[in-house]
Amino acid sequence: MKPRRIPRSVLPHRHLVAVAPLRGSNASGRVYHNEVVIPFAQIVDGAGLVGGQYAREANVTGVVYCDRDAFDALPMPDSKVRLWAGTGDEHEAVVMRVERYNHPRIADLIVLVLR
């Protein structure tokens, strides 16, 4: 039996998350697959400053919840994520951890923990 979809009222953000899954690395740095736009998601994010008095940088943290069906293959840690894609609030983050909650009858939920 195929799991039911997660109710759309729980995943209200439409086409606002884009994930570029990590493919590997080479001498030039990290290589990514083509970006995948997630049709339905729930975004919980924040930004803050990290560092000392003289060297500070913005630190994006957050969590994205979505259906497992959004991906052919799960994105690995260090994949790139664009949050609020196409809006004035757009910013990039990196996947720190991927979690999967699979229930045989209810849903197959993916959680992307960002840094």
C-alpha distances in whole Angstrom, upper triangle without the diagonal:
4,6,9,12,15,18,21,23,22,23,26,27,27,28,30,29,29,28,30,29,31,32,34,38,41,45,45,42,38,36,33,31,31,30,27,27,24,23,22,24,25,29,31,34,37,40,43,46,47,50,53,56,57,54,51,47,45,41,38,36,32,29,26,23,20,16,15,15,19,20,19,21,21,25,27,30,33,31,33,31,33,33,34,34,37,38,41,40,38,38,37,35,34,31,32,28,25,22,18,16,13,11,7,7,10,11,12,16,19,22,25,29,32,35
4,7,9,12,15,17,20,19,19,22,24,23,24,26,25,26,25,27,25,28,29,32,35,39,42,42,39,35,33,30,28,27,26,23,23,20,19,19,20,22,25,28,31,34,37,40,43,44,47,50,53,54,50,47,44,41,38,35,33,29,26,23,19,17,13,12,11,15,16,16,18,18,22,24,27,30,28,29,28,30,29,30,30,33,34,38,36,34,35,33,32,31,27,29,26,22,20,16,14,11,10,7,7,9,9,10,13,16,20,22,26,29,32
4,6,9,12,15,17,16,16,20,21,21,22,24,23,24,23,26,24,27,28,31,35,38,42,41,38,34,33,30,27,27,26,22,22,18,18,16,17,19,22,24,27,31,34,37,40,41,44,48,50,51,48,45,42,39,36,32,30,26,22,20,16,14,11,10,11,14,15,16,18,17,21,23,25,28,26,28,26,28,27,28,28,31,32,35,33,32,32,31,30,28,25,27,23,20,17,14,12,9,7,6,5,6,5,7,10,13,17,20,23,26,30
4,7,9,12,14,13,14,17,19,19,21,23,22,23,23,26,25,28,30,33,36,40,43,42,39,36,34,30,28,28,26,22,21,18,16,15,16,17,21,23,26,30,33,37,40,41,44,48,50,51,48,45,41,38,35,32,29,26,22,19,16,13,10,11,11,14,16,18,19,19,22,25,27,29,27,28,26,27,26,26,27,29,31,34,32,31,31,31,29,29,26,27,24,21,19,15,13,11,9,9,6,5,5,8,11,14,17,20,23,26,30
4,6,8,11,11,11,13,15,15,17,19,18,20,20,23,23,26,28,31,34,38,41,40,37,33,32,28,26,25,23,19,18,14,13,11,12,14,18,20,23,27,30,34,37,38,41,45,47,48,45,42,38,35,32,29,27,23,19,16,13,10,7,9,9,11,14,16,18,17,20,23,25,27,25,25,23,24,22,23,23,26,27,30,28,27,28,27,26,26,24,25,23,19,17,14,13,11,11,11,10,7,6,8,9,12,15,18,21,24,27
4,6,9,7,8,11,13,14,16,17,17,19,20,23,23,26,28,31,34,38,41,39,36,33,31,28,26,25,23,19,17,14,12,9,10,11,15,17,20,24,27,31,34,35,39,42,44,45,42,39,36,33,30,26,24,20,17,14,10,8,7,10,10,12,15,17,19,18,20,22,24,26,24,24,21,22,20,21,22,24,25,28,26,25,26,25,24,24,22,23,21,18,16,13,12,11,11,13,11,8,6,8,8,11,13,16,19,21,25
4,5,6,7,9,12,13,16,17,18,20,21,25,25,29,31,34,37,40,43,42,39,35,34,30,28,27,24,21,19,15,13,10,11,11,15,17,21,24,28,31,35,36,40,43,45,46,44,40,37,33,31,27,25,21,18,15,12,11,10,13,13,14,18,21,22,21,23,25,27,29,26,26,23,23,21,21,22,24,24,27,25,25,26,27,26,26,24,26,24,21,19,17,15,15,14,16,13,10,9,12,11,14,16,18,21,23,27
4,5,5,6,9,9,13,14,15,18,20,23,24,28,30,33,36,39,42,40,37,34,32,29,27,25,22,19,16,13,10,7,9,10,13,16,19,23,26,30,33,35,39,42,44,45,42,38,35,32,29,26,24,20,17,14,12,10,10,14,14,13,17,20,22,21,22,25,26,28,25,24,21,21,18,18,19,21,21,24,22,22,24,24,24,25,23,25,24,21,20,18,17,17,17,19,17,14,12,14,13,15,16,18,21,22,26
4,6,6,9,11,15,15,17,20,22,25,26,30,32,35,38,41,44,42,39,36,35,31,30,28,25,22,19,15,13,10,10,9,13,15,18,22,25,29,32,34,38,41,43,44,41,38,35,31,29,25,23,20,17,15,12,12,13,17,17,17,20,23,25,23,24,27,28,29,27,26,22,22,19,18,20,22,21,24,22,22,24,25,25,26,24,26,25,22,21,20,18,19,19,21,18,15,14,16,14,16,17,19,21,23,26
4,6,9,11,15,15,15,18,20,24,24,27,30,33,35,39,42,40,37,33,33,29,28,27,23,20,18,14,13,9,8,7,11,12,16,19,23,26,30,31,35,38,40,41,39,35,32,29,26,23,20,17,14,12,9,9,11,14,15,15,18,22,23,21,22,24,24,26,24,24,20,20,17,17,19,21,21,23,21,21,22,23,22,23,21,23,21,19,18,16,15,16,16,19,17,13,12,13,11,13,13,16,18,19,23
4,6,8,11,11,12,15,16,20,21,24,27,30,32,36,39,37,34,30,29,26,24,23,20,17,14,11,9,5,5,5,8,11,14,18,21,25,28,30,34,37,39,40,37,33,30,27,24,21,19,15,12,10,7,7,9,12,13,12,16,19,20,18,19,22,22,24,21,20,17,17,14,14,16,18,18,21,19,18,20,20,20,21,19,21,20,17,17,16,15,16,17,20,18,15,13,13,11,12,12,14,16,17,21
4,6,10,10,12,15,17,21,23,26,29,32,34,37,40,38,35,31,31,27,26,24,20,18,14,12,10,6,6,6,9,12,14,18,21,25,28,30,34,37,39,39,37,33,30,26,25,21,19,16,14,11,10,10,12,16,16,15,18,22,23,21,21,24,24,25,23,21,18,17,14,12,14,16,16,18,17,17,19,20,20,22,21,23,22,20,20,19,19,20,21,23,22,18,16,17,14,15,15,16,18,19,22
4,7,6,8,12,14,18,20,23,26,29,31,34,37,34,31,28,27,24,23,21,17,15,11,9,8,6,5,6,7,10,13,16,19,22,26,28,32,35,36,37,34,31,27,24,22,18,17,14,13,10,10,10,12,16,16,13,16,20,21,20,19,22,22,23,20,18,15,13,10,9,11,12,12,15,13,13,15,16,17,19,18,21,21,19,19,19,20,21,23,25,24,20,18,18,15,15,14,15,17,17,20
4,6,8,11,14,17,19,23,25,28,31,34,36,34,31,28,27,23,21,19,16,13,9,8,5,5,7,9,10,14,16,19,21,25,28,30,34,37,39,39,36,33,29,26,24,21,20,17,15,12,12,11,12,15,15,12,15,19,20,19,19,22,23,23,20,18,15,13,11,10,10,11,12,15,15,14,16,17,18,20,20,23,22,20,21,20,21,22,24,25,24,21,19,18,16,16,16,16,19,19,22
4,6,8,11,14,16,20,22,26,28,30,33,30,28,25,23,20,18,16,12,10,6,6,5,6,8,11,11,15,16,19,21,25,28,29,33,36,38,37,34,31,28,24,23,20,19,17,16,12,13,11,13,15,14,11,14,17,19,18,17,20,21,21,18,16,12,11,10,8,7,9,11,14,14,12,14,15,16,18,18,21,21,20,21,21,22,23,25,26,26,23,20,19,17,16,16,16,18,18,21
4,7,10,13,16,19,22,25,27,30,32,29,27,24,23,19,18,16,12,11,7,7,8,8,8,9,9,12,13,15,17,21,24,26,29,32,34,34,31,28,24,21,20,16,16,14,13,11,12,12,14,16,16,13,15,19,20,18,17,20,20,19,16,14,10,8,6,5,5,7,8,11,10,9,11,12,13,16,16,19,20,19,20,20,22,24,26,28,27,24,21,20,17,16,15,14,16,15,18
4,7,10,13,16,19,21,23,26,29,26,24,20,19,16,15,14,10,8,6,6,8,8,7,9,8,11,12,15,16,20,23,24,27,31,33,33,29,26,23,19,18,14,14,12,11,8,10,10,12,14,14,11,12,16,16,15,13,16,16,16,13,11,7,6,5,6,6,9,11,14,12,9,10,10,11,12,12,16,16,15,17,18,19,21,24,26,26,23,20,18,15,13,13,11,13,12,15
4,7,10,13,16,18,20,23,25,23,21,17,16,12,12,10,6,5,4,6,9,11,10,13,12,15,14,17,18,21,24,25,28,31,33,33,29,27,23,20,19,15,16,14,13,11,13,12,14,14,14,11,11,14,14,13,11,14,15,14,11,8,6,5,7,8,7,10,12,15,14,10,11,9,10,11,12,16,16,15,17,18,21,22,25,27,27,25,21,19,17,14,14,12,14,13,15
4,6,9,12,15,17,20,23,21,18,14,13,10,9,8,5,5,6,8,11,13,12,14,13,15,15,18,19,22,24,24,27,30,33,32,29,26,22,20,18,15,15,14,13,11,12,12,13,13,14,10,9,12,12,10,8,10,11,11,7,6,4,6,9,12,10,13,16,18,16,13,12,10,10,9,9,13,13,12,15,16,19,21,24,26,27,25,21,18,16,13,13,10,12,11,14
4,6,9,12,14,17,19,17,15,11,9,6,6,6,4,6,9,11,14,16,16,18,17,19,18,20,20,23,25,25,27,31,33,32,28,26,23,21,19,17,17,17,16,14,16,15,16,16,16,12,11,12,12,11,8,10,11,10,6,5,6,8,12,14,12,15,18,20,19,15,14,11,11,10,10,14,15,14,17,18,21,23,26,28,29,28,24,21,19,15,15,13,15,13,15
4,6,9,12,15,18,17,14,10,9,6,5,7,7,8,11,12,16,17,17,19,18,20,19,22,22,25,26,26,28,31,34,33,30,28,24,22,20,18,18,17,16,14,16,15,16,14,15,12,10,10,9,8,5,6,9,8,5,7,8,11,14,17,16,19,21,23,22,18,16,13,12,10,9,12,13,12,15,16,20,21,24,26,28,26,23,19,17,14,14,12,14,13,15
4,6,8,12,15,14,11,7,6,5,6,9,10,12,15,16,20,21,20,22,21,22,21,23,23,25,26,25,27,30,33,32,28,27,23,22,20,19,19,19,18,17,19,18,19,17,18,16,13,13,11,10,7,6,8,6,5,7,10,14,17,20,19,22,24,25,24,20,18,14,13,10,10,12,13,13,16,18,21,23,27,28,30,29,25,22,20,17,16,14,15,14,15
4,7,10,14,13,11,8,5,5,6,10,11,13,17,18,22,24,23,25,24,26,25,27,27,29,29,28,30,33,36,35,31,30,27,26,24,22,22,22,21,20,22,21,21,19,19,17,14,13,11,11,9,8,11,10,8,11,14,17,20,23,21,24,27,28,27,23,21,18,17,14,13,15,16,15,19,20,23,25,28,29,32,31,27,23,22,19,19,17,18,18,19
4,7,11,11,9,6,5,7,9,13,15,17,20,22,25,27,26,27,26,27,26,28,27,29,29,27,28,32,35,34,30,29,26,25,24,23,23,24,23,22,24,24,24,22,23,21,17,17,14,14,12,10,11,10,10,12,16,19,22,25,24,27,29,30,29,25,23,19,18,14,14,15,16,17,20,22,25,27,30,32,34,33,30,26,25,21,21,19,20,19,19
4,7,8,5,4,5,8,11,15,17,19,22,24,28,29,28,30,28,29,27,28,27,29,28,27,27,30,33,32,28,27,25,25,23,23,24,25,25,25,27,26,27,25,26,24,21,20,18,17,15,13,13,11,11,13,17,20,23,27,25,27,30,31,29,26,23,19,18,15,16,17,18,19,23,25,29,30,34,35,38,37,33,30,28,24,24,21,21,20,20
4,5,5,6,7,11,14,17,19,22,25,27,31,33,31,33,31,32,31,31,30,31,30,29,29,32,35,33,29,29,26,27,26,26,27,28,28,28,30,30,31,29,29,27,24,23,21,21,18,16,17,14,15,17,20,23,26,29,27,30,32,33,32,28,25,22,21,18,19,20,22,23,27,29,32,34,37,39,41,40,37,33,32,28,28,25,25,23,23
4,6,8,10,14,17,20,22,25,28,30,34,35,34,36,34,34,32,33,31,32,31,29,29,31,34,32,28,28,26,27,26,27,28,30,31,31,33,33,34,32,33,30,27,27,25,24,22,20,19,17,18,19,22,25,28,31,29,31,33,34,33,29,26,23,23,20,22,22,25,26,30,32,36,37,41,43,45,44,40,36,35,31,31,27,27,25,24
4,7,8,12,15,17,19,23,25,28,31,33,32,34,31,32,30,30,29,29,28,27,27,30,32,30,26,26,24,25,24,25,26,28,29,29,31,31,33,31,32,29,26,26,24,24,21,19,19,16,16,16,20,22,25,28,26,28,30,30,29,26,23,20,20,18,20,22,24,25,29,31,35,37,40,42,44,43,39,36,34,30,29,26,26,24,23
4,7,10,14,16,17,21,23,25,29,31,29,30,28,29,27,27,26,26,26,24,24,27,30,28,24,24,21,22,21,21,23,25,25,26,28,28,30,28,29,26,24,24,22,21,18,16,15,12,13,13,17,19,23,26,24,26,28,29,27,24,21,18,17,15,17,18,20,22,25,28,32,34,37,39,41,40,36,33,31,27,26,22,22,20,19
4,7,10,13,14,17,20,22,26,27,26,27,25,26,24,25,24,25,25,24,24,28,30,29,25,24,21,21,20,20,21,22,22,22,25,25,26,24,25,23,20,20,18,17,14,12,12,9,9,10,14,16,20,23,21,24,26,27,25,22,19,15,15,12,14,15,17,18,22,24,28,30,34,35,38,36,32,29,27,23,22,19,19,17,17
4,7,10,12,15,18,20,24,26,25,27,25,27,25,26,26,27,27,27,28,31,33,32,28,27,24,23,22,21,22,23,23,22,24,24,25,23,23,21,18,18,16,16,13,12,13,10,9,10,14,16,20,23,21,23,25,27,25,22,20,16,16,14,15,17,18,19,22,24,28,29,33,34,36,35,31,28,26,23,22,19,20,19,19
4,7,8,11,14,16,20,22,21,23,22,24,23,24,24,26,27,26,28,31,34,33,29,27,24,23,21,20,21,21,21,19,21,20,21,20,20,17,14,15,13,13,10,10,12,10,7,8,11,13,17,20,18,20,23,24,23,19,17,14,14,12,13,15,17,17,20,21,25,26,30,31,33,32,28,25,23,20,20,17,18,17,18
4,6,9,12,15,18,20,20,23,22,24,24,26,26,28,29,29,31,35,37,36,32,30,27,25,24,22,22,22,21,19,20,19,19,18,17,15,12,12,11,12,10,11,13,12,9,10,12,14,17,20,17,20,23,25,24,20,19,16,16,14,14,17,18,17,20,21,24,25,28,30,31,30,26,23,22,19,19,17,19,18,20
4,6,10,13,16,18,19,22,21,24,23,25,26,29,30,30,32,36,38,37,33,31,27,26,24,22,23,22,21,19,20,18,19,18,17,14,12,12,12,13,12,14,16,15,11,11,12,13,16,18,15,17,20,23,22,18,18,15,16,15,16,19,20,19,21,22,25,26,29,30,31,30,26,23,22,19,20,18,20,19,21
4,6,10,13,15,15,18,18,20,20,22,23,26,27,28,30,34,36,35,31,29,25,23,22,19,20,19,18,16,17,16,16,16,15,12,11,12,12,13,11,13,15,14,10,9,9,9,12,14,11,14,17,19,19,15,15,13,14,13,14,17,18,17,20,20,23,24,27,29,30,28,24,21,20,17,17,15,18,16,18
4,6,9,12,13,16,16,19,19,22,23,26,28,29,32,36,38,37,34,31,27,25,23,20,20,18,17,14,15,12,13,13,12,8,8,10,11,11,10,13,15,15,11,10,9,10,12,14,11,14,17,20,19,16,16,14,15,14,14,18,18,16,18,18,20,21,24,25,26,24,21,18,17,14,15,14,17,16,19
4,6,9,10,13,13,17,17,20,22,25,28,29,32,36,37,37,34,31,27,24,23,19,19,17,16,13,13,11,12,13,12,8,9,12,14,13,12,16,17,17,13,12,10,9,10,11,9,11,14,17,17,14,15,14,15,15,15,19,19,17,19,18,21,22,24,25,26,24,20,18,16,14,15,14,17,16,19
4,6,7,10,11,15,16,19,21,25,28,29,32,36,38,38,34,31,28,25,23,19,18,16,14,10,10,8,9,10,9,6,8,12,13,12,12,16,17,18,14,13,11,11,10,11,10,13,15,18,17,15,16,15,15,16,15,18,17,15,16,16,17,18,21,22,22,20,16,15,13,11,12,12,15,15,19
4,7,10,12,16,18,21,24,27,30,32,35,39,40,40,37,34,31,27,26,22,21,18,16,12,11,9,9,11,10,7,10,14,16,15,16,19,21,21,18,17,14,13,13,12,12,14,15,19,18,16,18,18,18,19,18,21,21,18,19,18,19,19,21,22,22,19,16,15,14,13,15,15,18,19,22
4,7,10,13,16,19,22,26,29,31,34,38,40,40,37,34,30,27,25,21,20,16,14,10,9,6,8,11,10,8,12,15,17,16,16,20,21,22,19,18,15,14,13,12,13,15,16,19,18,17,18,18,18,19,18,21,20,17,17,16,17,17,19,21,20,17,14,13,12,12,13,14,17,17,21
4,6,10,12,16,19,23,26,27,31,34,36,37,34,30,27,24,21,18,16,13,10,7,6,5,8,11,12,9,12,16,17,15,15,18,18,19,17,16,13,13,10,11,12,15,15,18,16,15,16,16,16,17,15,18,17,15,15,14,15,16,18,21,20,17,14,13,10,10,10,11,13,14,18
4,7,10,13,17,20,24,25,29,32,34,35,32,29,26,22,20,16,14,11,8,6,5,7,10,13,15,13,15,19,20,17,17,19,19,20,18,17,14,13,11,11,13,16,16,18,15,15,16,16,15,17,15,17,16,15,15,15,15,17,19,22,21,17,15,14,11,11,10,10,12,13,16
4,6,10,13,17,20,22,25,29,31,31,29,25,22,18,16,12,11,7,6,5,7,9,13,15,17,15,17,20,20,18,17,18,18,18,17,15,12,11,8,9,12,15,14,15,12,12,12,13,12,14,13,15,15,15,15,16,17,20,22,24,24,21,18,17,14,12,10,10,10,11,13
4,7,11,14,18,19,23,26,28,29,27,23,20,17,14,11,9,5,5,6,9,12,16,18,20,18,20,23,23,20,18,20,18,19,18,16,13,13,10,11,14,17,16,17,13,13,13,14,12,14,14,15,15,15,15,17,18,21,23,26,26,22,20,19,15,14,11,10,10,10,12
4,7,10,14,16,20,23,24,26,23,19,17,13,11,7,6,4,6,8,11,14,18,20,22,20,21,24,24,20,18,19,17,17,17,15,12,12,9,10,13,16,15,15,11,11,10,11,10,12,13,14,15,16,17,19,20,23,26,29,29,26,23,22,18,16,13,11,10,8,10
4,7,11,13,17,20,21,22,20,16,14,10,8,6,5,6,9,12,15,18,22,24,26,23,24,28,27,23,21,21,19,18,18,16,14,13,11,12,15,18,16,15,11,12,11,12,11,13,14,15,16,18,19,22,23,27,29,32,33,29,27,25,21,19,16,14,12,10,10
4,7,10,13,16,18,19,16,13,10,7,6,4,6,8,12,14,18,21,25,26,28,25,26,29,28,25,22,22,19,18,18,16,14,14,12,13,16,18,16,15,11,12,10,11,10,13,15,15,18,20,21,24,26,29,32,35,36,32,30,28,24,22,19,16,14,11,9
4,7,10,13,14,15,14,10,8,6,5,7,8,11,15,18,21,24,28,29,32,29,29,32,31,28,25,24,21,20,21,19,17,17,15,17,20,22,20,18,15,15,13,13,13,15,17,17,19,22,24,27,28,32,35,38,39,35,33,31,27,25,21,19,16,13,11
4,7,9,11,12,10,6,6,5,6,9,11,14,18,21,24,27,31,32,34,31,31,34,33,29,26,25,22,20,22,20,19,19,18,20,22,24,22,20,17,17,15,15,14,16,18,18,21,24,26,29,31,35,37,41,42,39,36,34,30,27,24,21,18,15,12
4,7,9,11,8,6,6,6,6,10,11,15,19,22,25,28,32,32,35,32,32,34,32,29,26,24,21,19,21,20,20,20,20,22,24,26,25,23,20,20,17,16,15,16,18,17,20,23,25,29,31,35,38,41,42,39,36,34,31,28,24,21,18,15,12
4,7,8,6,5,7,9,10,13,15,19,22,25,29,32,35,35,38,35,34,37,35,31,28,26,23,21,23,22,22,23,23,25,27,29,28,26,23,23,19,19,17,18,20,19,22,26,28,32,34,38,41,44,45,42,40,37,34,31,27,24,21,18,15
4,6,5,6,9,12,13,17,19,22,26,29,32,35,39,39,42,39,38,41,38,35,32,30,26,24,27,26,26,27,26,29,30,32,31,28,26,26,23,22,21,22,24,23,26,29,32,35,38,41,44,48,49,46,43,41,37,34,31,28,25,22,18
4,6,7,11,13,15,19,21,24,28,31,34,37,41,42,44,41,41,43,41,38,35,33,30,27,30,28,28,28,28,30,31,33,31,29,26,27,24,24,23,24,27,26,29,32,35,38,40,44,47,50,51,48,46,44,40,37,34,31,27,25,21
4,6,10,13,16,19,22,25,29,32,35,38,42,42,44,41,41,43,41,38,35,33,29,27,29,27,28,28,28,30,31,32,31,28,26,26,23,23,23,24,27,26,30,33,36,39,42,45,48,51,53,50,47,45,41,38,34,31,28,25,21
4,7,10,13,16,19,23,26,29,32,35,38,39,41,38,37,39,37,35,31,29,26,23,25,24,24,25,25,27,28,30,28,26,24,24,20,20,19,21,23,23,26,30,32,36,38,42,45,48,50,47,44,41,38,35,31,28,25,22,18
4,7,9,13,16,19,23,25,29,32,35,36,38,35,34,37,35,32,29,27,24,21,23,21,22,22,22,24,25,27,25,23,20,20,17,17,17,18,21,20,24,27,30,33,36,39,42,45,46,44,41,38,35,32,28,25,22,19,15
4,6,10,13,16,20,22,26,28,32,32,34,31,31,34,32,29,25,24,21,18,20,18,18,18,18,20,21,23,22,20,17,17,14,13,13,15,18,18,21,24,27,30,33,36,39,43,44,41,38,35,32,29,25,22,19,16,12
4,6,10,13,17,19,23,25,29,30,32,28,28,31,30,27,23,23,20,17,18,16,15,15,15,17,18,20,19,17,14,14,11,11,11,13,16,16,19,22,25,28,30,34,36,40,41,37,34,32,29,26,22,19,17,13,10
4,6,10,14,16,20,23,26,27,29,26,26,29,27,24,21,20,17,15,16,14,14,14,14,16,18,20,19,18,15,14,11,10,9,10,13,13,16,19,21,24,27,30,33,36,37,34,31,29,26,23,19,16,13,10,7
4,7,10,12,16,19,22,23,26,23,23,26,24,21,18,18,15,14,14,12,11,11,10,13,15,18,17,16,12,11,8,8,6,9,11,11,14,16,19,22,24,27,30,33,34,31,28,26,22,19,16,13,11,7,5
4,7,10,14,17,20,21,24,21,22,25,23,20,17,17,14,13,14,13,11,12,11,14,16,19,18,18,14,14,11,10,7,9,10,9,12,14,16,19,21,24,27,30,31,28,25,23,20,17,13,11,8,5,4
4,7,10,13,17,18,21,19,19,23,21,18,16,16,14,14,14,13,11,12,10,12,15,18,17,18,14,13,12,11,9,10,9,10,11,12,13,16,18,21,24,27,28,24,22,20,16,14,10,8,6,5,7
4,7,10,14,15,18,16,16,20,19,15,14,15,13,14,14,13,11,12,10,13,15,19,18,19,16,15,14,13,10,11,9,10,10,10,10,13,14,17,20,23,24,21,18,16,12,10,7,6,5,6,9
4,7,10,12,14,12,13,17,16,13,12,14,14,15,13,13,10,11,9,11,13,17,17,19,16,14,14,13,11,11,10,12,11,10,10,12,13,16,19,22,22,19,16,14,10,8,6,5,7,8,11
4,7,9,12,11,12,16,16,13,13,15,15,17,15,15,13,14,12,14,16,19,19,21,19,17,17,16,15,15,12,14,12,10,10,10,10,13,15,18,18,15,12,11,7,6,5,7,9,11,15
4,7,8,7,10,13,14,12,12,15,16,18,16,16,13,14,13,14,15,19,19,22,20,18,18,18,16,16,14,16,14,11,11,10,11,12,14,17,17,14,10,9,6,5,7,8,12,14,17
4,5,6,8,11,12,11,13,16,18,20,17,18,16,17,16,17,18,21,22,25,23,22,22,21,19,19,16,18,16,13,12,10,10,10,12,14,14,11,8,6,5,6,9,11,15,17,21
4,5,6,8,9,8,11,14,16,18,16,17,16,18,18,20,20,23,25,27,25,23,23,21,20,19,16,18,15,11,11,8,9,9,12,13,14,12,9,6,6,6,9,11,15,17,21
4,5,7,9,10,12,16,18,20,18,19,17,19,19,20,20,22,24,28,26,24,24,22,22,21,18,20,18,15,14,12,13,12,14,14,15,14,10,8,9,9,13,14,18,20,23
4,7,9,9,11,14,17,18,15,15,14,15,15,17,16,19,21,24,22,20,20,19,18,18,16,18,17,14,14,13,14,14,17,18,18,17,13,11,10,9,12,12,16,17,21
4,5,6,8,11,14,16,13,14,13,15,16,18,17,20,23,26,24,21,21,19,18,17,14,17,16,12,13,12,15,15,17,18,20,18,15,12,11,9,12,12,16,17,20
4,7,9,12,16,17,14,16,16,18,20,22,20,23,26,29,27,24,24,22,21,19,17,19,18,14,15,14,16,16,19,19,21,20,16,13,14,12,15,15,19,20,23
4,6,9,13,15,12,15,15,18,20,22,21,24,27,29,28,24,23,21,19,17,14,17,15,12,13,12,15,15,18,19,21,21,17,14,14,11,14,13,17,18,21
4,6,10,12,10,13,13,16,18,20,20,23,25,28,26,23,21,19,17,14,11,13,11,8,10,9,13,13,17,18,21,20,16,12,11,9,10,10,13,15,17
4,7,9,6,9,10,13,15,18,18,21,23,25,23,20,18,15,13,11,8,10,9,7,10,11,15,16,20,22,24,22,19,15,13,10,11,9,11,12,15
4,6,6,10,11,15,17,20,20,24,25,27,25,22,19,16,13,10,7,9,8,7,10,12,16,18,21,24,26,24,21,17,16,12,12,10,11,12,13
4,5,9,11,14,16,20,20,23,25,26,23,20,18,14,11,8,5,5,6,7,10,13,17,19,23,25,28,26,23,19,17,13,12,9,9,9,10
4,6,9,13,15,19,18,22,23,24,22,19,16,12,9,5,5,6,8,10,14,17,20,23,26,29,31,29,26,22,20,16,14,11,11,9,9
4,7,10,13,16,16,19,21,22,20,17,14,11,9,6,5,8,10,10,14,16,20,22,25,28,29,27,24,20,18,14,13,10,11,10,11
4,7,10,13,12,16,17,19,16,13,11,7,6,5,6,10,12,12,16,18,21,24,27,29,31,29,25,22,19,16,14,11,12,9,10
4,6,10,9,13,14,16,14,10,8,6,5,6,7,11,12,12,15,17,20,23,26,28,29,27,23,20,17,14,13,9,10,8,10
4,7,6,9,11,12,10,7,6,5,6,9,10,14,16,16,18,20,23,25,28,30,31,28,25,22,19,16,15,12,13,11,12
4,5,9,9,11,8,6,6,6,7,10,12,15,16,16,18,20,22,24,27,29,30,27,23,22,18,16,14,12,12,10,12
4,6,6,8,6,5,7,9,11,14,15,18,20,19,21,22,24,26,28,31,31,27,24,23,20,18,17,15,16,14,15
4,6,8,8,5,8,9,12,14,16,19,21,20,22,23,25,27,30,32,32,29,25,24,21,19,18,16,17,15,17
4,7,8,6,10,12,15,18,20,23,24,24,26,27,29,30,33,35,34,32,28,27,24,23,22,20,21,19,20
4,5,5,9,12,15,19,20,24,25,25,27,28,29,31,34,36,35,32,29,28,25,24,22,20,21,19,20
4,6,9,12,16,19,22,24,26,27,28,30,32,34,36,39,38,35,32,31,28,26,24,22,22,20,20
4,6,10,13,16,19,21,23,24,25,27,29,31,34,36,36,33,30,29,25,23,21,19,19,16,17
4,7,10,14,16,19,21,21,24,25,27,30,32,35,35,32,29,27,24,21,20,17,17,15,15
4,7,11,13,16,18,19,22,24,26,29,32,35,35,32,29,27,23,21,18,15,15,12,12
4,7,10,13,16,17,20,22,25,27,30,33,34,31,28,25,22,19,17,13,13,10,9
4,7,9,12,14,17,19,22,25,28,31,32,29,26,23,20,17,14,11,10,6,6
4,6,9,11,14,17,21,23,27,30,31,29,25,22,19,15,13,9,8,5,5
4,6,7,11,14,17,20,23,26,28,25,22,19,16,12,10,6,6,5,6
4,7,10,14,17,20,23,26,28,26,23,20,17,13,11,8,6,5,6
4,7,10,13,16,20,23,25,23,20,17,14,11,8,6,5,7,9
4,7,10,13,17,19,21,20,16,13,11,7,6,5,6,9,12
4,7,10,13,16,18,17,14,11,8,6,5,7,8,11,14
4,6,10,13,15,13,10,7,6,5,6,9,11,15,18
4,7,10,12,10,8,6,5,6,8,11,13,17,20
4,7,9,8,6,4,6,9,11,14,17,20,24
4,6,5,6,6,9,12,14,18,20,23,27
4,6,7,8,11,14,17,21,23,27,30
4,6,9,12,15,18,22,24,28,31
4,7,9,13,16,19,22,25,29
4,6,10,13,16,19,22,26
4,7,10,13,16,19,23
4,7,10,13,16,20
4,7,10,13,16
4,6,10,13
4,6,10
4,7
4
